[in-house]
Amino acid sequence: MNQNKALFEDAPIPKAVAVMAVPTMISMLVVVIYNMADTFFIGQTGDPMQVAAVSLATPVFMVFMALGNLFGIGGSSAISRSLGEKKLERARNISSFCCYSSLGLGVLMAVLFLIGMDAILKLIGASEYTVGFAREYLTYIAFGGPFIMFGTAFGNILRGEGAAKESMIGNMIGTVTNIVLDPIMILFLGWGVAGAAIATVIGNIAASAYYVCYFLRKRSSLSIRFQDFSTAGRIPFSVASIGIPASLNNILMSCANIVLNLVLVSYGDTPVAAMGVALKSNMLVVLLQIGLCAGIQPLIGYNYGSGNKKRLKQVFWFTGLCAVIMGTALTLLMVVARRFVIQAFINDADVISYGIQMVIALQLSGPVIGILFLCINTLQGMGKALPSLVLTICRQGLIFIPAVCLLNRIFGLDGVIYAQPTADFLSIVLSVVLCMHIFHKMEGSENLSGTSDIRL
């Protein structure tokens, strides 16, 4: 029996959302600190080219995280729905499938990245001044690929059974390890970007070790035993139908960042470094709202699986209110502290000048961007693969990439800087339309778990 049944079914909505979302938000805050730490300590070298190299390489690193999310978010959604349907054995099969699939794919991707390193460096637009630094960073990241994917996957899998606190602890272990090692390896040992990459890999190994110990102590109703590995009952499809749209979000973010960097490189390496710093600082606004909305996905999935559509909608509307309030507060904080934030990373006059303008532009959608993430996570929790896929590919793909290219042609560098908020607002409108359409269909359904009359 799932130990979190009372939380999923009976707890007051604010309490249920808080218990599930707060640990996830803390995990995301840790991710923000983790991402900022690398850039901060590399910035202390005083070399803008190393900062630019990490900005160029980060989208490639995110591919490993994206594939981890394929099994993590896809598996979490499938597990929470299975638990809502009282299918504990299937939930155990899903978690074991995600364990070994993420490790196997991680090894394969590491090999492919190492073999294709030259092509990757050319693709991301590394210049003669940044290519050596980018190569160092990505080589170490590739070796750590299996651990990055496993750690990313199981940080989400644990939330699928309601173990948000344990997921947060694993995330924090990895991040604290990375932050402690960063100044030692980057500055004290003088390893620069290579030190940043090594610290990142060791942090992911530490997080993965915690998740394995969690299962070995038998504190979970799920499993990572190979005996429970199964593909029966269309488990791969159940995971992939939600996992692929979720991972596409990260992959498209990587592609979008690559396109953005390629356009920015035409204006010099300094705008690339400035945008890298601006995007890192904007993570506080974006990832905390993602954490809030991702945290409630198991609540959505469980109540969808059990047929409690009233509670599902209550969770949705309460979370939406929280997202707007939090987004507004974080945006105001970032606008007020914009110069201090940029200067904290690197004290270079040109980078600061560009960075301030970029931070302001990115904050335009800050108060309401959480609505998009709420709609995406709600649709993923309900197992709505097509609508969640549509929303996922719009913000960083179908809308953002054309916006970068078009606005660059019309307005030059200013157009590039304002492409992201443009894509955000258009994606938010689409997300609301799609979610309301699904809810309307759901209202007309006599059986929430049915498949004939509530699919898009």
C-alpha positions in Angstrom: 0.0 0.0 0.0 1.3 3.4 -0.9 2.3 5.2 2.3 1.3 8.6 0.8 -2.3 7.6 0.0 -3.8 9.9 2.7 -1.8 12.8 1.2 -2.9 12.1 -2.3 -6.6 11.5 -1.4 -7.6 13.3 1.8 -5.2 16.1 2.8 -6.3 19.7 2.4 -5.3 21.1 -1.0 -2.8 23.7 0.4 -1.2 21.1 2.6 -1.0 18.5 -0.2 0.5 21.0 -2.6 3.0 22.2 0.0 4.1 18.8 1.0 4.7 17.8 -2.6 5.9 21.1 -4.1 8.1 22.6 -1.4 10.7 19.9 -1.4 10.7 20.0 -5.2 11.1 23.8 -5.1 14.0 23.4 -2.7 15.5 20.9 -5.1 15.2 23.4 -7.9 16.7 26.2 -5.7 19.6 23.8 -5.2 19.8 23.3 -9.0 19.9 27.1 -9.3 22.8 27.4 -6.9 24.5 24.5 -8.5 24.3 26.1 -12.0 25.3 29.4 -10.7 28.3 28.0 -8.8 30.1 26.8 -11.9 29.7 30.1 -13.6 30.5 32.1 -10.5 33.8 30.3 -9.7 34.8 30.2 -13.4 34.0 34.0 -13.5 36.5 34.5 -10.6 39.3 33.4 -13.0 38.7 36.8 -14.7 38.6 35.1 -18.1 35.4 35.9 -20.1 36.4 33.2 -22.7 36.1 30.4 -20.0 32.7 31.8 -19.1 31.7 31.9 -22.8 33.0 28.3 -23.2 30.8 27.0 -20.4 27.8 28.9 -21.9 28.4 27.2 -25.2 28.9 23.8 -23.6 25.9 23.9 -21.2 23.3 23.0 -23.9 25.2 19.8 -24.7 25.4 18.9 -21.0 21.6 19.5 -20.8 21.1 16.6 -23.4 22.1 14.1 -20.7 19.7 15.7 -18.2 17.0 15.7 -20.9 17.3 11.9 -21.5 17.3 11.4 -17.7 14.0 13.3 -17.7 12.7 10.9 -20.4 12.7 8.1 -17.8 12.3 10.4 -14.7 9.2 12.4 -15.7 7.8 9.7 -17.9 8.3 7.1 -15.2 7.0 9.4 -12.4 3.8 10.1 -14.3 3.3 6.4 -15.1 4.0 5.4 -11.5 1.7 7.9 -9.9 -1.2 6.8 -12.2 -0.5 3.1 -11.5 -0.5 3.8 -7.8 -3.8 5.7 -8.2 -5.2 2.6 -10.0 -3.8 0.4 -7.1 -1.4 -1.4 -9.4 1.6 -1.6 -7.1 3.4 -4.4 -9.0 3.2 -2.4 -12.3 4.7 0.6 -10.5 7.6 -1.5 -9.3 8.1 -2.8 -12.9 8.2 0.7 -14.2 10.8 2.0 -11.7 13.1 -1.0 -12.4 12.7 -0.4 -16.2 13.6 3.3 -15.8 16.7 2.4 -13.7 18.4 0.1 -16.2 17.2 1.9 -19.3 18.6 5.2 -18.0 22.0 3.6 -17.2 22.2 1.8 -20.5 21.3 4.8 -22.6 23.8 6.9 -20.5 26.6 4.6 -21.5 25.6 4.7 -25.1 25.4 8.5 -25.2 28.8 8.9 -23.4 30.4 6.8 -26.2 28.7 8.8 -29.0 29.6 12.1 -27.4 33.3 11.2 -27.1 33.4 9.9 -30.7 31.6 12.9 -32.1 33.3 15.6 -30.0 34.8 17.6 -32.9 31.5 17.7 -34.7 29.7 18.8 -31.5 32.2 21.6 -30.9 31.7 22.9 -34.4 27.9 22.6 -34.0 27.8 24.7 -30.9 29.8 27.5 -32.5 33.0 27.3 -30.4 35.5 29.9 -31.6 39.3 29.6 -31.7 39.3 31.2 -28.3 36.8 29.0 -26.6 37.1 25.6 -28.4 39.8 24.2 -26.1 37.9 25.1 -22.9 34.7 23.7 -24.3 36.4 20.4 -25.3 37.8 20.0 -21.7 34.4 20.6 -20.1 32.4 18.3 -22.4 35.0 15.4 -22.3 34.6 15.1 -18.5 30.8 15.6 -18.7 30.6 12.7 -21.3 32.4 10.3 -18.9 29.8 11.2 -16.2 26.8 10.8 -18.5 25.4 7.6 -17.0 25.4 9.1 -13.5 23.9 12.3 -14.7 21.1 10.5 -16.4 20.4 8.1 -13.5 20.5 10.8 -10.9 18.2 13.0 -13.0 15.8 10.1 -13.6 15.5 9.0 -10.0 15.1 12.4 -8.5 11.8 12.4 -10.4 10.9 8.7 -9.8 10.9 9.1 -6.1 8.4 12.0 -6.4 6.2 9.6 -8.3 5.4 7.7 -5.1 5.2 10.9 -3.0 8.8 10.7 -1.6 9.5 14.4 -2.4 11.6 14.9 0.7 14.0 12.0 -0.2 14.2 13.3 -3.8 15.2 16.7 -2.4 17.8 15.2 -0.1 19.5 13.4 -3.0 19.5 16.5 -5.1 21.0 18.5 -2.3 23.7 15.9 -1.7 24.8 16.2 -5.3 24.7 19.9 -5.4 26.5 20.5 -2.1 29.2 18.1 -3.2 29.6 20.1 -6.5 29.6 23.5 -4.7 32.3 22.4 -2.2 34.5 21.0 -5.0 34.1 23.9 -7.4 36.4 26.4 -5.7 38.9 23.7 -4.9 39.1 22.4 -8.4 38.5 25.6 -10.4 40.6 28.1 -8.4 42.8 26.3 -5.8 44.0 23.5 -8.2 43.8 25.9 -11.2 41.8 23.4 -13.3 39.4 26.0 -14.7 36.5 24.6 -16.8 37.8 21.1 -16.4 37.5 21.4 -12.6 34.0 22.6 -13.0 33.1 19.6 -15.1 34.8 17.1 -12.7 33.0 18.6 -9.7 29.7 18.3 -11.6 30.3 14.6 -12.4 31.3 13.8 -8.8 28.2 15.6 -7.5 26.0 13.4 -9.8 27.8 10.3 -8.6 27.0 11.3 -5.0 23.3 11.9 -5.7 23.1 8.5 -7.6 24.7 6.7 -4.6 22.1 8.2 -2.3 19.2 7.0 -4.5 20.6 3.5 -4.7 21.0 3.4 -0.9 17.4 4.6 -0.5 16.2 1.5 -2.4 18.7 -0.8 -0.7 17.3 0.2 2.7 13.9 -0.9 1.4 12.3 2.4 2.3 10.4 2.5 -1.1 7.4 0.7 -2.4 9.2 0.8 -5.8 12.1 -1.2 -7.0 15.5 -1.1 -8.8 15.9 -4.9 -8.7 16.7 -6.4 -12.1 14.2 -9.2 -11.3 11.4 -6.5 -11.5 12.6 -5.2 -14.8 9.8 -5.7 -17.3 8.5 -4.3 -20.6 5.1 -6.0 -20.3 1.9 -4.1 -20.4 3.4 -1.5 -22.7 5.6 -0.1 -20.0 8.1 1.4 -22.4 5.2 3.2 -24.3 3.7 4.4 -21.0 7.0 5.9 -19.9 8.0 7.3 -23.4 4.6 8.8 -24.2 5.1 11.4 -21.4 8.9 11.1 -21.1 9.6 12.0 -24.7 7.7 15.3 -24.6 9.3 16.1 -21.2 12.8 15.3 -22.5 12.1 17.2 -25.7 11.7 20.3 -23.5 15.3 20.0 -22.3 16.6 19.0 -25.8 14.8 21.9 -27.4 16.2 24.2 -24.7 19.6 22.9 -25.7 18.9 23.4 -29.4 17.5 26.9 -28.7 20.5 27.8 -26.7 22.8 26.6 -29.4 20.9 28.6 -32.0 20.9 31.6 -29.7 24.7 31.3 -29.1 25.3 30.9 -32.8 23.4 34.2 -33.5 25.1 35.9 -30.6 28.6 34.8 -31.7 28.1 37.0 -34.8 28.2 40.0 -32.4 31.3 38.6 -30.6 32.2 36.3 -27.7 31.2 39.0 -25.0 27.4 38.9 -25.7 27.6 35.1 -25.5 29.2 35.3 -22.0 26.7 38.0 -21.0 23.7 35.9 -22.1 25.1 32.9 -20.3 25.3 34.9 -17.1 21.8 36.4 -17.6 20.3 33.0 -18.3 21.9 31.6 -15.2 20.5 34.4 -13.0 17.1 34.0 -14.6 17.1 30.4 -13.4 15.9 31.6 -10.0 12.7 32.9 -11.5 12.1 30.0 -13.9 13.2 26.9 -12.0 11.4 27.8 -8.7 8.2 28.0 -10.7 9.0 24.7 -12.5 9.7 23.1 -9.1 6.3 24.2 -7.8 4.5 22.9 -10.9 6.5 19.7 -11.2 6.0 19.0 -7.5 2.2 18.7 -8.0 2.4 16.4 -11.0 2.1 13.2 -8.9 -1.1 14.7 -7.2 -2.5 15.3 -10.7 -1.6 11.8 -11.9 -2.9 10.0 -8.8 -6.3 11.8 -8.8 -6.6 11.4 -12.5 -5.9 7.7 -12.2 -8.4 7.3 -9.3 -11.1 9.4 -11.0 -11.2 12.3 -8.6 -11.6 15.1 -11.1 -12.8 17.6 -8.5 -9.6 17.3 -6.4 -7.5 17.4 -9.6 -8.9 20.8 -10.6 -8.6 22.2 -7.1 -4.9 21.3 -7.1 -4.6 23.0 -10.5 -6.2 26.3 -9.6 -4.5 26.6 -6.2 -1.1 25.9 -7.8 -1.8 28.5 -10.5 -2.5 31.2 -7.9 0.7 30.3 -6.1 2.7 30.4 -9.3 1.6 33.9 -10.2 2.3 35.3 -6.8 5.7 33.7 -6.6 6.6 34.7 -10.1 5.8 38.3 -9.5 7.8 38.5 -6.3 10.8 36.8 -7.9 10.7 39.0 -11.0 10.7 42.2 -8.8 13.6 40.8 -6.8 15.6 40.1 -10.0 14.9 43.5 -11.5 16.0 45.4 -8.4 19.2 43.3 -8.0 20.1 43.0 -11.7 23.4 44.8 -11.6 24.6 43.1 -8.4 23.7 39.7 -9.8 25.6 40.2 -13.1 28.6 41.7 -11.4 28.7 38.9 -8.9 29.5 36.5 -11.7 32.2 38.5 -13.5 33.5 42.0 -13.1 33.9 42.9 -16.8 32.4 46.2 -17.9 31.2 45.0 -21.3 29.6 41.8 -20.0 27.9 43.8 -17.2 26.4 46.3 -19.7 25.0 43.5 -22.0 24.0 41.4 -19.1 21.8 44.0 -17.4 19.8 44.6 -20.6 19.4 40.8 -21.0 18.2 40.3 -17.5 15.5 43.0 -17.8 14.3 41.4 -21.1 14.1 37.9 -19.6 12.0 39.2 -16.7 9.1 40.5 -18.8 7.4 37.1 -18.7 8.5 36.2 -15.2 5.3 36.9 -13.3 3.2 34.5 -15.6 5.6 31.9 -17.0 4.6 29.5 -14.2 1.2 29.2 -15.9 2.9 27.5 -18.8 4.8 25.1 -16.6 1.6 24.3 -14.6 -0.3 23.4 -17.8 2.6 21.2 -19.1 2.9 19.3 -15.8 -0.9 18.9 -15.5 -1.1 17.4 -18.9 1.9 15.2 -18.3 0.4 14.0 -15.0 -2.9 13.1 -16.8 -1.0 11.2 -19.4 -2.0 13.5 -22.2 1.0 13.0 -24.5 0.0 15.0 -27.5 -1.0 18.3 -25.8 2.0 18.2 -23.5 4.2 17.6 -26.5 2.7 20.6 -28.3 3.4 22.9 -25.4 6.8 21.5 -24.8 8.1 22.1 -28.4 6.5 25.6 -28.6 8.4 27.6 -26.1 11.9 26.5 -27.0 11.3 25.2 -30.4 8.5 26.1 -32.8 8.2 29.6 -31.4 11.5 30.6 -29.9 13.9 29.5 -32.7 12.0 31.2 -35.5 11.6 34.3 -33.2 15.4 34.5 -32.7 16.1 34.4 -36.4 13.3 36.7 -37.4 13.9 39.3 -34.7 17.6 39.2 -35.3 17.0 40.1 -39.0 14.6 42.9 -38.1 16.1 44.5 -34.9 19.6 43.0 -34.7 21.0 42.2 -31.3 18.0 43.9 -29.5 15.7 41.5 -31.3 17.7 38.5 -30.2 17.6 39.7 -26.6 13.8 40.0 -26.6 13.1 36.7 -28.5 12.6 34.7 -25.3 9.9 36.8 -23.7 8.1 36.9 -27.0 8.1 33.1 -27.2 7.0 32.9 -23.6 3.9 35.0 -23.9 2.8 33.2 -27.1 3.3 29.8 -25.4 1.4 30.8 -22.3 -1.7 31.7 -24.3 -1.5 28.4 -26.2 -1.1 26.5 -22.9 -4.2 28.0 -21.4 -6.3 27.2 -24.5 -5.1 23.6 -24.5 -5.6 23.0 -20.8 -9.1 24.6 -20.8 -10.0 22.4 -23.7 -8.9 19.2 -21.9 -10.8 20.3 -18.7 -13.9 20.9 -20.8 -13.6 17.4 -22.3 -13.1 16.0 -18.8 -16.3 17.7 -17.6 -18.2 15.9 -20.2 -16.8 12.5 -19.3 -18.6 10.2 -17.0 -15.5 8.2 -16.3 -12.3 10.2 -15.7 -10.1 7.2 -16.5 -11.9 6.5 -19.7 -10.1 6.8 -23.0 -12.8 7.4 -25.5 -14.2 10.8 -24.8 -11.6 12.9 -23.0 -8.5 12.6 -25.2 -7.5 15.6 -27.3 
